[in-house]
Amino acid sequence: MPPLRTALLQSSGRPGAVEANLKTLDEAAARAAAAGARLLVAPELFLTGYAIGDAVPELAEPVDGPGARAAAGIAERHGLAVLYGYPERDGERIFNSSQLIGPDGTRLANYRKTHLFGCFEQEWFTPGEESVVQAELDGIHIGLLICYDVEFPENVRAHALAGTDLLLVPTAQMHPFQFVAESVVPVRAFESQLYVAYVNRTGPEGEFEFVGLSCLAGPDGTVRTRAGRGEELVIGEVDPEFLAASRAANPYLDDRRPGLYGSVA
């Protein structure tokens, strides 16, 4: 099975400007496809912006809304899968969600953030209740989390036990927590023996200062590609053969003793 070339779009787009953000996504998809990528990952709430305050209800849309249809057109036009974050409306509830669209424009997965960070998210969003959401792309088992979710090791381990090979984590990681991007994410990849694509926003936005530092971390705990602090598109490869060899050499999942861990939950 060949490596899955994966593009990470580090950008905050324009808060509140959905059409402009879709244009940015389209341009990034064209560049990623030209570089041979089969997957493009955009940050948390990329469709609308993160610091949109009381515009959340106005900008939220259903899972099959106009933003989803536009993203499907982008994926199909450029022949690669696209993951983007957006506020999802379901009746009276609004979720902080991410949606994975396949290269043919079909929806592969939709995930609702389960662990909400800070007053802003807790005011406007309902926490999701499904911890492991997966899809398959080119033989790679892909899992979805969002930002704060990855800081809970239980979430990542649950994905590892469910067979996730590549964990996509669109994020809005802000100052002064950059150590998560620098240190925590590579450790999560190593301790659960999978790849983690952590894709951040960047620069000032409302009261927040996003730190960038998007990365693709491998199962050996090394960072395969890393963005800086500004707008950037970086590309790395998810190698299934290397993943299998790493899991054989580091058998954490096989050596677990679940009977000892009951008190953790």
ABEGO torsion letter per residue (X at the ends): XBBBBBBBBBBAEBBGBAAAAAAAAAAAAAAAAAAGBABBBBBBGAAAEABAEAAAAAABBBAABAAAAAAAAAAAAAGBBBBBBBBBBBEABBBBBBBBBBAAGBBABBBBBABBBEAAAAAABBBBABABBBBBBGGBBBBBBBEAAAABAAAAAAAAAAGBABBBBBBBBBOAAAAAAAAAAAAAAAAAGBBBBBBBBBEBBEABBBAEGBBBBBAAGBBABBBBABBBBBBBBBBAAAAAAAAAABAAAAABBAAAAAAAX
